[in-house]
Amino acid sequence: MKKIFLKELFYVLTGALVIFGLMELFWDRVVLTYININWVLILWLVVAIFILLQKYEINE
Amino acid sequence: MKKNIIKIRIIFWTILVIIVFALFWFAVVPIGRVSYLTDFCKSSEFIGVLTPTERLDGDSGCVQKIIGDPVYFSLRTPRTFDKATMEIKYRTSENYPGVIEIGNLVDNIVWRYDLGPIENEAINKLSLVWDAIQEEEIMLLQRDKKYNNIQDFLDEIEKEDSEINIDELLLYNYDLQKEYILKDYVSSEENNSIVIPLRGSYQFYTYIKDEDLKFDFSIIDLNQNRDKDSIEVLVFYEDQVIESVELEDDGNNKDDSVMSLERNLNLNSVNLPEGVYKIEIKANNDIITTNIETKQSKLSFMNKLWIYNNDDDIENIDLYTNSNHLQFNTASPESLQTVTVNDKDIAIEETYSQYAVNVLRASSTELSKIYLERDGIIVSGNGLFSFNEENYFNPVIKKFDSNVDINNENINFVLADYKIPDVEGEWRIVTQEFNLKDSYREFYKYGFIISVPGLDSEDDINDWVEIDKIIFNLEGRGLFEKLKEILGF
């Protein structure tokens, strides 16, 4: 369950980063005014690390 | 298991859709109304901090303390708006210069701000001594009470045989549309030339009766800046632009200081009614008007003239003005000189320094004579300028400023678009409206200025204006109205 949760979170954060990036590209500061994309990116990285760690534990 | 995956997926993606929808909602402002606020405790994404920092006392906590004039700030909006209502909360030191004005940037070529009052201490004090009528935003002050309401006063002033002499009236931030007719004016057949080279933008009034409005401007481009140096001439009648002509850049976009050949810009308007016309030459400082040729005999320049120092030095320049307060400065060492205003000498001894003089005149209609030894001087003042006495005429109703002597100039009425600030403890609150349709907007930002004339960060006087809070309530078209417009309903 935890694995599924992390995977789904990873997918939605990836989608969020792409959408936010595109929005910023076409409309300056439309996202950055309210959301710091750096924190979204850090969260995405943390989730990715957890998924990789879980994969590593399963393989072990 | 699969059901759980779908449930989690739906929840996560729904949250993302809601966030994206909210971001678009905040950016589009579909209802057309939004408020932005700053209390200067933490930086606002919408209302910028005041600049430059040299004119601010940096150690003021959650307020912005202005110690020099002027300061600027920006309002960043994700879309355009038509109208802004700004509320500002501020307080001042007891010895501050007495006038605070705020304005929005309307023209980035001549850096013109549309200024309106926040506070005018002289009017506040006068309203305690004279009879004061306040009707919404409009205030009428009378030395002796003659009119019971503002409409009676306006009706009287509109009359041809009005008992109010226009010289006994001062306007403050009020645009009084009164027809100005020169009774003895006769159109001239002779050509009138101004051969004094003028740099950059300038404005003047002229008068016509049974004649064409005809001006030939001779223009050269210094090419000292990289920007395109186009020139636009606008003709205003009763505050409306009735004609405009444009001269494109000379084709040299470099900053190589290669002077262009002299080019001509001709303005010719026919069948115009008798009256006063304002002509504005909009150009950057690369543009020199070397000659103005016209049939019009009346020509009064407004507020500022930058007399360019030509290679063939022009000496002994006379100017006539009704200004009470004059300022001179120069950027070129060869233009350092002694300027004479009436019989008073002012030595211009340093470049880039402002030399100011207050002029005493026997009567409000008398002109002062300014004598310049040579060109290269920027002359500015709170009145009109002319290169000879015959050209001078004054179609402007006097404006209320700190240099006007109300008693000496026999002023009996003051008409102002001004409201005395509301008081909240030691703080004062003022609401000011701005037309954003005509505002200049760049990189999603509108520019604003806060001006406190006379507030100098480099003097030894401890005077200041402290801003506690700025709120902008913005209004514009909603999404529904915009869609209706696009679809043509």
Boltz contact constraints between the chains, C-beta under 6 A:
constraints:
  - contact:
      token1: [A, 4]
      token2: [B, 5]
      max_distance: 6.0
  - contact:
      token1: [A, 8]
      token2: [B, 8]
      max_distance: 6.0
  - contact:
      token1: [A, 8]
      token2: [B, 9]
      max_distance: 6.0
  - contact:
      token1: [A, 8]
      token2: [B, 12]
      max_distance: 6.0
  - contact:
      token1: [A, 12]
      token2: [B, 12]
      max_distance: 6.0
  - contact:
      token1: [A, 12]
      token2: [B, 13]
      max_distance: 6.0
  - contact:
      token1: [A, 12]
      token2: [B, 16]
      max_distance: 6.0
  - contact:
      token1: [A, 16]
      token2: [B, 16]
      max_distance: 6.0
  - contact:
      token1: [A, 19]
      token2: [B, 20]
      max_distance: 6.0
  - contact:
      token1: [A, 30]
      token2: [B, 23]
      max_distance: 6.0
  - contact:
      token1: [A, 30]
      token2: [B, 27]
      max_distance: 6.0
  - contact:
      token1: [A, 31]
      token2: [B, 23]
      max_distance: 6.0
  - contact:
      token1: [A, 33]
      token2: [B, 45]
      max_distance: 6.0
